[in-house]
Amino acid sequence: MAETMQSVEAALEALLDGLGPVNAERIDTAEAAGRILAVDVTAQHDVPPADNSAMDGYALRAADAGQVLPVSQRVAAGHAPQPLEPGSCARIFTGGEIPPGADCVVMQEKVEECADGMRMPADIPSGDNVRRRGRDVQRGALLLPAGTRLEAAALGHLAGQGVTEVEVRRRPKVALLSTGDEIIDPGTPLAPGQIYNSNRPMLKRLLERFGADVVMAASIPDDFEATCQTLRQAAQQADVVVSTGGVSVGEEDHVKHALESLGQLDLWRLAMRPGKPLALGRLPRSIGNSANGEARFVGLPGNPVSGFVGAWVFLRPLIGALLDCPALSSLPSVYARSGFSTTTQARRHYMRVMLEFSADGIVAQAFDDQNSAVLSSCIDADALAVIKANSTIKPGDMIECLWLI
């Protein structure tokens, strides 16, 4: 009987089915970097709040262009001007508020100083070098929509409105579990047959980068009852339970069976490389601790590259759904020319590549060793080249690449 494998699209659909966002919390804007807005923010002020000068120069009426005008006042940024006296100009500096009556600004390099004042050039258009009130933001307009990730420019936008507190989604809580008697933490001498746990620090960093909070990290021995007990504990603490290893078909792979015993296995074995033995499901938990009454479970394979790719393909959109952040729902896609040759069989291949940019376009260069245990191929990878099942790629062919950002 042919082996049945599910598509990545089917896996994502099962993983996100019925998922709602986590609740919100109100925090200081100064602490909101990287957080996700839970509600729309409406502008309370025009930005700029008044017409102001785009440069150092002289404010005047355009009708007075070509004349020699006395300087009737000096306007620096942060100071309110007086109405402009008829037949005069105002010395003004960048950001200075345009005096009532003036309608343009001439840069100082174009003005000639005379005995009776300043000689203005001719043909100055009204509005020249004036930044109009509300040009950037108008009061009552949508400043930032819910779901916005608060990075540098967005934080500046909030500060420009004087916002000191924002309502954001709380960080989804994640339990990160490692399985296998052979896996030990760095700092402990290696015994024969043991390896250090590279998955935990790698996945912890990726999860935090996606916006999650890793609230539990634990190692599970190769024992069914111990696996069940740890999964129960994890489901009570977290919105998402992530495990590495233990989801294949070996006699010591207990995670899949424990998940089936405690909760629900939605999908197992995917038509992707790396990451074929990946389990998705749900674990029951207290209703009051989660927006959904259950923790989502993602069982990643133990090979580190499989975990790395699985995190970008599955954990990123999962955390994005919990945060209600559209920017995290899918990786940005770019098309590039292949700089390598490869042939795939029954599974879609996610190859680690570096993107090279030139006047002739983008070229994707694959790392030589694409084995799922070779974590070094992920260090300098810019993207994952998506190679369809049962296809042959030659140098120069156009391929889709998922940008790892």
MONOR-V19461 format. One record per residue. RES is the residue in three letters. SS is DSSP state (alpha for helix, beta for strand, coil for the rest). PSI is psi in degrees with one decimal (NA if undefined). BURIAL is + if it has 9 or more other ideal C-beta (glycine too) atoms within 8 Angstrom, else -. Layout:
res:RES ss:SS psi:PSI burial:BURIAL
res:RES ss:SS psi:PSI burial:BURIAL
This chain:
res:MET ss:coil psi:132.1 burial:-
res:ALA ss:coil psi:142.9 burial:-
res:GLU ss:coil psi:135.2 burial:-
res:THR ss:coil psi:123.4 burial:-
res:MET ss:coil psi:140.6 burial:+
res:GLN ss:beta psi:154.5 burial:+
res:SER ss:coil psi:161.0 burial:+
res:VAL ss:alpha psi:-38.4 burial:+
res:GLU ss:alpha psi:-41.8 burial:-
res:ALA ss:alpha psi:-37.6 burial:+
res:ALA ss:alpha psi:-43.8 burial:+
res:LEU ss:alpha psi:-40.2 burial:+
res:GLU ss:alpha psi:-43.6 burial:-
res:ALA ss:alpha psi:-39.7 burial:+
res:LEU ss:alpha psi:-37.8 burial:+
res:LEU ss:alpha psi:-4.4 burial:+
res:ASP ss:coil psi:123.8 burial:-
res:GLY ss:coil psi:9.9 burial:-
res:LEU ss:coil psi:131.3 burial:+
res:GLY ss:coil psi:165.2 burial:-
res:PRO ss:coil psi:155.2 burial:+
res:VAL ss:coil psi:167.3 burial:+
res:ASN ss:coil psi:177.6 burial:-
res:ALA ss:beta psi:163.7 burial:+
res:GLU ss:beta psi:154.4 burial:-
res:ARG ss:beta psi:127.1 burial:-
res:ILE ss:beta psi:165.5 burial:+
res:ASP ss:beta psi:137.8 burial:-
res:THR ss:alpha psi:-31.8 burial:+
res:ALA ss:alpha psi:-19.9 burial:-
res:GLU ss:alpha psi:11.3 burial:-
res:ALA ss:coil psi:5.2 burial:+
res:ALA ss:coil psi:127.9 burial:-
res:GLY ss:coil psi:-6.4 burial:-
res:ARG ss:coil psi:168.7 burial:+
res:ILE ss:beta psi:124.5 burial:+
res:LEU ss:beta psi:136.3 burial:+
res:ALA ss:coil psi:-19.5 burial:+
res:VAL ss:coil psi:159.0 burial:-
res:ASP ss:coil psi:146.3 burial:-
res:VAL ss:beta psi:124.9 burial:+
res:THR ss:beta psi:139.9 burial:-
res:ALA ss:coil psi:132.9 burial:+
res:GLN ss:coil psi:-9.6 burial:-
res:HIS ss:coil psi:150.3 burial:+
res:ASP ss:coil psi:142.4 burial:+
res:VAL ss:beta psi:118.0 burial:+
res:PRO ss:coil psi:160.0 burial:+
res:PRO ss:coil psi:-12.4 burial:-
res:ALA ss:coil psi:161.3 burial:-
res:ASP ss:coil psi:133.8 burial:+
res:ASN ss:beta psi:167.3 burial:+
res:SER ss:beta psi:137.7 burial:+
res:ALA ss:coil psi:-3.9 burial:-
res:MET ss:coil psi:171.0 burial:+
res:ASP ss:coil psi:132.9 burial:-
res:GLY ss:beta psi:-138.9 burial:+
res:TYR ss:beta psi:131.2 burial:+
res:ALA ss:beta psi:137.9 burial:+
res:LEU ss:beta psi:175.7 burial:+
res:ARG ss:coil psi:134.0 burial:+
res:ALA ss:alpha psi:-28.6 burial:+
res:ALA ss:alpha psi:-19.2 burial:-
res:ASP ss:alpha psi:9.4 burial:+
res:ALA ss:coil psi:145.0 burial:+
res:GLY ss:coil psi:0.4 burial:-
res:GLN ss:coil psi:165.8 burial:-
res:VAL ss:beta psi:120.8 burial:-
res:LEU ss:beta psi:133.7 burial:+
res:PRO ss:beta psi:152.3 burial:+
res:VAL ss:beta psi:116.2 burial:+
res:SER ss:beta psi:-16.2 burial:-
res:GLN ss:beta psi:166.4 burial:+
res:ARG ss:beta psi:128.3 burial:-
res:VAL ss:beta psi:109.4 burial:+
res:ALA ss:coil psi:157.4 burial:-
res:ALA ss:coil psi:136.9 burial:+
res:GLY ss:coil psi:1.0 burial:-
res:HIS ss:coil psi:137.9 burial:-
res:ALA ss:coil psi:132.4 burial:-
res:PRO ss:coil psi:166.2 burial:+
res:GLN ss:coil psi:158.5 burial:-
res:PRO ss:coil psi:141.0 burial:-
res:LEU ss:coil psi:126.3 burial:+
res:GLU ss:coil psi:140.2 burial:-
res:PRO ss:coil psi:139.6 burial:-
res:GLY ss:coil psi:22.8 burial:-
res:SER ss:beta psi:174.1 burial:+
res:CYS ss:beta psi:168.0 burial:+
res:ALA ss:beta psi:130.0 burial:+
res:ARG ss:beta psi:126.6 burial:+
res:ILE ss:beta psi:149.9 burial:+
res:PHE ss:coil psi:160.3 burial:+
res:THR ss:coil psi:127.7 burial:-
res:GLY ss:coil psi:-9.7 burial:-
res:GLY ss:coil psi:143.2 burial:+
res:GLU ss:beta psi:134.5 burial:+
res:ILE ss:coil psi:126.4 burial:+
res:PRO ss:coil psi:142.3 burial:+
res:PRO ss:coil psi:131.3 burial:-
res:GLY ss:coil psi:-29.3 burial:-
res:ALA ss:coil psi:150.3 burial:+
res:ASP ss:coil psi:8.3 burial:+
res:CYS ss:beta psi:167.0 burial:+
res:VAL ss:beta psi:134.9 burial:+
res:VAL ss:beta psi:129.8 burial:+
res:MET ss:beta psi:146.0 burial:+
res:GLN ss:alpha psi:-27.4 burial:+
res:GLU ss:alpha psi:-18.5 burial:-
res:LYS ss:alpha psi:3.6 burial:-
res:VAL ss:coil psi:137.4 burial:+
res:GLU ss:beta psi:127.6 burial:-
res:GLU ss:beta psi:131.2 burial:-
res:CYS ss:beta psi:174.4 burial:-
res:ALA ss:coil psi:-34.6 burial:-
res:ASP ss:coil psi:3.1 burial:-
res:GLY ss:beta psi:-143.5 burial:+
res:MET ss:beta psi:125.4 burial:+
res:ARG ss:beta psi:120.8 burial:+
res:MET ss:coil psi:143.8 burial:+
res:PRO ss:coil psi:161.5 burial:+
res:ALA ss:coil psi:166.2 burial:-
res:ASP ss:coil psi:55.5 burial:-
res:ILE ss:coil psi:120.2 burial:+
res:PRO ss:coil psi:144.6 burial:-
res:SER ss:coil psi:136.2 burial:-
res:GLY ss:coil psi:-3.8 burial:-
res:ASP ss:coil psi:129.3 burial:+
res:ASN ss:coil psi:27.1 burial:+
res:VAL ss:beta psi:126.0 burial:+
res:ARG ss:beta psi:114.8 burial:-
res:ARG ss:coil psi:148.9 burial:-
res:ARG ss:coil psi:132.5 burial:-
res:GLY ss:coil psi:11.5 burial:+
res:ARG ss:coil psi:-40.2 burial:-
res:ASP ss:coil psi:-52.1 burial:-
res:VAL ss:beta psi:136.0 burial:+
res:GLN ss:coil psi:137.1 burial:-
res:ARG ss:coil psi:134.9 burial:+
res:GLY ss:coil psi:-11.7 burial:-
res:ALA ss:coil psi:160.2 burial:-
res:LEU ss:beta psi:118.9 burial:-
res:LEU ss:beta psi:-53.9 burial:+
res:LEU ss:beta psi:131.1 burial:+
res:PRO ss:coil psi:156.4 burial:-
res:ALA ss:coil psi:143.5 burial:-
res:GLY ss:coil psi:-5.4 burial:+
res:THR ss:coil psi:134.2 burial:+
res:ARG ss:beta psi:126.9 burial:+
res:LEU ss:coil psi:85.4 burial:+
res:GLU ss:coil psi:-167.5 burial:-
res:ALA ss:alpha psi:-53.0 burial:-
res:ALA ss:alpha psi:-39.6 burial:-
res:ALA ss:alpha psi:-39.5 burial:+
res:LEU ss:alpha psi:-37.9 burial:+
res:GLY ss:alpha psi:-37.8 burial:-
res:HIS ss:alpha psi:-45.0 burial:+
res:LEU ss:alpha psi:-43.9 burial:+
res:ALA ss:alpha psi:-35.3 burial:+
res:GLY ss:alpha psi:-17.7 burial:+
res:GLN ss:coil psi:0.2 burial:+
res:GLY ss:coil psi:20.7 burial:-
res:VAL ss:coil psi:126.4 burial:+
res:THR ss:coil psi:-16.6 burial:-
res:GLU ss:beta psi:144.8 burial:-
res:VAL ss:beta psi:153.2 burial:+
res:GLU ss:beta psi:118.5 burial:+
res:VAL ss:beta psi:160.5 burial:+
res:ARG ss:beta psi:137.4 burial:+
res:ARG ss:coil psi:157.1 burial:-
res:ARG ss:coil psi:126.4 burial:-
res:PRO ss:coil psi:137.9 burial:+
res:LYS ss:beta psi:132.8 burial:+
res:VAL ss:beta psi:135.2 burial:+
res:ALA ss:beta psi:127.6 burial:+
res:LEU ss:beta psi:112.0 burial:+
res:LEU ss:beta psi:140.6 burial:+
res:SER ss:beta psi:133.1 burial:+
res:THR ss:beta psi:155.4 burial:+
res:GLY ss:coil psi:125.9 burial:+
res:ASP ss:coil psi:-20.3 burial:-
res:GLU ss:coil psi:-9.9 burial:-
res:ILE ss:beta psi:123.8 burial:+
res:ILE ss:beta psi:161.6 burial:+
res:ASP ss:coil psi:148.1 burial:-
res:PRO ss:coil psi:145.5 burial:-
res:GLY ss:coil psi:-14.1 burial:-
res:THR ss:coil psi:133.3 burial:-
res:PRO ss:coil psi:139.6 burial:-
res:LEU ss:coil psi:131.4 burial:-
res:ALA ss:coil psi:164.2 burial:-
res:PRO ss:coil psi:132.3 burial:-
res:GLY ss:coil psi:-2.7 burial:-
res:GLN ss:coil psi:155.5 burial:+
res:ILE ss:beta psi:155.6 burial:-
res:TYR ss:beta psi:151.9 burial:+
res:ASN ss:coil psi:98.8 burial:+
res:SER ss:alpha psi:-21.2 burial:-
res:ASN ss:alpha psi:-39.8 burial:+
res:ARG ss:alpha psi:-54.2 burial:+
res:PRO ss:alpha psi:-33.9 burial:-
res:MET ss:alpha psi:-51.0 burial:+
res:LEU ss:alpha psi:-34.8 burial:+
res:LYS ss:alpha psi:-45.5 burial:+
res:ARG ss:alpha psi:-43.1 burial:-
res:LEU ss:alpha psi:-43.9 burial:+
res:LEU ss:alpha psi:-42.1 burial:+
res:GLU ss:alpha psi:-38.1 burial:+
res:ARG ss:alpha psi:-34.7 burial:-
res:PHE ss:alpha psi:-11.8 burial:+
res:GLY ss:coil psi:10.4 burial:+
res:ALA ss:coil psi:168.4 burial:+
res:ASP ss:beta psi:113.7 burial:-
res:VAL ss:beta psi:106.8 burial:+
res:VAL ss:beta psi:-10.8 burial:-
res:MET ss:beta psi:133.9 burial:+
res:ALA ss:beta psi:124.0 burial:+
res:ALA ss:beta psi:153.8 burial:+
res:SER ss:beta psi:139.7 burial:+
res:ILE ss:beta psi:125.6 burial:+
res:PRO ss:coil psi:165.3 burial:-
res:ASP ss:coil psi:74.8 burial:+
res:ASP ss:coil psi:131.9 burial:-
res:PHE ss:alpha psi:-48.4 burial:-
res:GLU ss:alpha psi:-39.8 burial:-
res:ALA ss:alpha psi:-37.3 burial:+
res:THR ss:alpha psi:-44.7 burial:+
res:CYS ss:alpha psi:-44.8 burial:+
res:GLN ss:alpha psi:-43.5 burial:-
res:THR ss:alpha psi:-38.7 burial:+
res:LEU ss:alpha psi:-39.2 burial:+
res:ARG ss:alpha psi:-47.7 burial:+
res:GLN ss:alpha psi:-43.2 burial:+
res:ALA ss:alpha psi:-40.9 burial:+
res:ALA ss:alpha psi:-25.9 burial:+
res:GLN ss:alpha psi:-18.2 burial:+
res:GLN ss:alpha psi:-20.6 burial:+
res:ALA ss:coil psi:157.8 burial:+
res:ASP ss:coil psi:-29.2 burial:+
res:VAL ss:beta psi:133.6 burial:+
res:VAL ss:beta psi:122.2 burial:+
res:VAL ss:beta psi:128.8 burial:+
res:SER ss:beta psi:156.1 burial:+
res:THR ss:beta psi:129.8 burial:+
res:GLY ss:coil psi:167.8 burial:+
res:GLY ss:coil psi:13.2 burial:+
res:VAL ss:coil psi:10.2 burial:+
res:SER ss:coil psi:-151.6 burial:-
res:VAL ss:coil psi:10.5 burial:-
res:GLY ss:coil psi:164.0 burial:-
res:GLU ss:coil psi:-23.5 burial:-
res:GLU ss:coil psi:9.9 burial:-
res:ASP ss:coil psi:98.1 burial:+
res:HIS ss:coil psi:-10.4 burial:+
res:VAL ss:alpha psi:-47.0 burial:+
res:LYS ss:alpha psi:-45.4 burial:+
res:HIS ss:alpha psi:-36.7 burial:-
res:ALA ss:alpha psi:-40.6 burial:+
res:LEU ss:alpha psi:-44.9 burial:+
res:GLU ss:alpha psi:-34.1 burial:+
res:SER ss:alpha psi:-38.4 burial:-
res:LEU ss:alpha psi:-32.9 burial:+
res:GLY ss:coil psi:-122.5 burial:+
res:GLN ss:beta psi:127.9 burial:-
res:LEU ss:beta psi:113.1 burial:+
res:ASP ss:beta psi:-34.3 burial:+
res:LEU ss:beta psi:145.0 burial:+
res:TRP ss:beta psi:142.1 burial:+
res:ARG ss:coil psi:106.4 burial:+
res:LEU ss:beta psi:151.7 burial:+
res:ALA ss:coil psi:60.3 burial:+
res:MET ss:beta psi:153.7 burial:+
res:ARG ss:beta psi:125.7 burial:+
res:PRO ss:coil psi:165.0 burial:+
res:GLY ss:coil psi:21.5 burial:+
res:LYS ss:coil psi:-50.8 burial:+
res:PRO ss:coil psi:72.8 burial:+
res:LEU ss:coil psi:127.2 burial:+
res:ALA ss:beta psi:134.9 burial:+
res:LEU ss:beta psi:138.3 burial:+
res:GLY ss:beta psi:-158.9 burial:+
res:ARG ss:beta psi:146.1 burial:+
res:LEU ss:beta psi:134.6 burial:+
res:PRO ss:beta psi:149.4 burial:-
res:ARG ss:coil psi:174.0 burial:+
res:SER ss:coil psi:135.6 burial:-
res:ILE ss:alpha psi:-37.9 burial:-
res:GLY ss:alpha psi:-12.9 burial:-
res:ASN ss:alpha psi:-7.3 burial:-
res:SER ss:coil psi:150.9 burial:+
res:ALA ss:coil psi:-16.6 burial:-
res:ASN ss:coil psi:-0.7 burial:+
res:GLY ss:coil psi:7.0 burial:-
res:GLU ss:beta psi:154.3 burial:+
res:ALA ss:beta psi:136.7 burial:+
res:ARG ss:beta psi:142.4 burial:+
res:PHE ss:beta psi:132.7 burial:+
res:VAL ss:beta psi:113.1 burial:+
res:GLY ss:beta psi:103.4 burial:+
res:LEU ss:beta psi:151.4 burial:+
res:PRO ss:coil psi:162.1 burial:+
res:GLY ss:coil psi:-24.5 burial:+
res:ASN ss:coil psi:133.1 burial:+
res:PRO ss:alpha psi:-36.4 burial:+
res:VAL ss:alpha psi:-37.6 burial:+
res:SER ss:alpha psi:-40.4 burial:+
res:GLY ss:alpha psi:-40.8 burial:+
res:PHE ss:alpha psi:-50.3 burial:+
res:VAL ss:alpha psi:-43.0 burial:+
res:GLY ss:alpha psi:-34.6 burial:+
res:ALA ss:alpha psi:-44.9 burial:+
res:TRP ss:alpha psi:-38.3 burial:+
res:VAL ss:alpha psi:-33.7 burial:+
res:PHE ss:alpha psi:-45.7 burial:+
res:LEU ss:alpha psi:-36.8 burial:+
res:ARG ss:alpha psi:-51.9 burial:+
res:PRO ss:alpha psi:-28.2 burial:+
res:LEU ss:alpha psi:-48.5 burial:+
res:ILE ss:alpha psi:-37.8 burial:+
res:GLY ss:alpha psi:-38.4 burial:+
res:ALA ss:alpha psi:-40.0 burial:+
res:LEU ss:alpha psi:-30.3 burial:+
res:LEU ss:alpha psi:-7.1 burial:+
res:ASP ss:coil psi:46.3 burial:+
res:CYS ss:coil psi:104.7 burial:+
res:PRO ss:alpha psi:-31.5 burial:-
res:ALA ss:alpha psi:-19.4 burial:-
res:LEU ss:alpha psi:-0.8 burial:+
res:SER ss:coil psi:-28.0 burial:-
res:SER ss:coil psi:153.5 burial:-
res:LEU ss:coil psi:139.9 burial:+
res:PRO ss:coil psi:140.2 burial:-
res:SER ss:beta psi:139.3 burial:+
res:VAL ss:beta psi:143.3 burial:+
res:TYR ss:beta psi:135.3 burial:-
res:ALA ss:beta psi:162.4 burial:+
res:ARG ss:beta psi:135.1 burial:+
res:SER ss:beta psi:135.6 burial:+
res:GLY ss:coil psi:19.7 burial:+
res:PHE ss:coil psi:172.0 burial:+
res:SER ss:coil psi:144.1 burial:-
res:THR ss:beta psi:159.3 burial:+
res:THR ss:beta psi:132.9 burial:-
res:THR ss:coil psi:161.1 burial:+
res:GLN ss:coil psi:-118.6 burial:-
res:ALA ss:coil psi:-3.0 burial:-
res:ARG ss:coil psi:145.3 burial:+
res:ARG ss:beta psi:136.4 burial:+
res:HIS ss:beta psi:127.9 burial:+
res:TYR ss:beta psi:100.6 burial:+
res:MET ss:beta psi:138.2 burial:+
res:ARG ss:beta psi:125.6 burial:+
res:VAL ss:beta psi:158.0 burial:+
res:MET ss:beta psi:139.8 burial:+
res:LEU ss:beta psi:127.5 burial:+
res:GLU ss:beta psi:131.0 burial:+
res:PHE ss:beta psi:133.6 burial:-
res:SER ss:beta psi:178.0 burial:-
res:ALA ss:coil psi:-21.7 burial:-
res:ASP ss:coil psi:-1.2 burial:-
res:GLY ss:beta psi:-162.5 burial:-
res:ILE ss:beta psi:135.2 burial:+
res:VAL ss:beta psi:132.8 burial:+
res:ALA ss:beta psi:121.5 burial:+
res:GLN ss:beta psi:121.6 burial:+
res:ALA ss:beta psi:147.3 burial:+
res:PHE ss:coil psi:143.4 burial:+
res:ASP ss:coil psi:-44.0 burial:-
res:ASP ss:coil psi:107.1 burial:-
res:GLN ss:coil psi:18.7 burial:+
res:ASN ss:coil psi:145.3 burial:-
res:SER ss:coil psi:-5.9 burial:+
res:ALA ss:coil psi:-1.9 burial:-
res:VAL ss:coil psi:86.1 burial:+
res:LEU ss:coil psi:-23.6 burial:+
res:SER ss:alpha psi:-22.8 burial:-
res:SER ss:alpha psi:-12.5 burial:+
res:CYS ss:alpha psi:-15.8 burial:+
res:ILE ss:alpha psi:-47.7 burial:-
res:ASP ss:coil psi:8.8 burial:-
res:ALA ss:coil psi:129.7 burial:+
res:ASP ss:coil psi:-26.6 burial:+
res:ALA ss:beta psi:169.1 burial:+
res:LEU ss:beta psi:117.1 burial:+
res:ALA ss:beta psi:126.2 burial:+
res:VAL ss:beta psi:107.5 burial:+
res:ILE ss:beta psi:117.0 burial:+
res:LYS ss:coil psi:156.7 burial:-
res:ALA ss:coil psi:148.3 burial:+
res:ASN ss:coil psi:49.1 burial:-
res:SER ss:coil psi:159.4 burial:-
res:THR ss:beta psi:127.4 burial:-
res:ILE ss:beta psi:133.7 burial:+
res:LYS ss:coil psi:158.3 burial:-
res:PRO ss:coil psi:133.5 burial:-
res:GLY ss:coil psi:-17.0 burial:-
res:ASP ss:coil psi:146.6 burial:-
res:MET ss:beta psi:131.2 burial:-
res:ILE ss:beta psi:153.1 burial:+
res:GLU ss:beta psi:135.9 burial:-
res:CYS ss:beta psi:135.5 burial:+
res:LEU ss:beta psi:118.3 burial:+
res:TRP ss:beta psi:129.6 burial:+
res:LEU ss:coil psi:76.9 burial:+
res:ILE ss:coil psi:NA burial:-
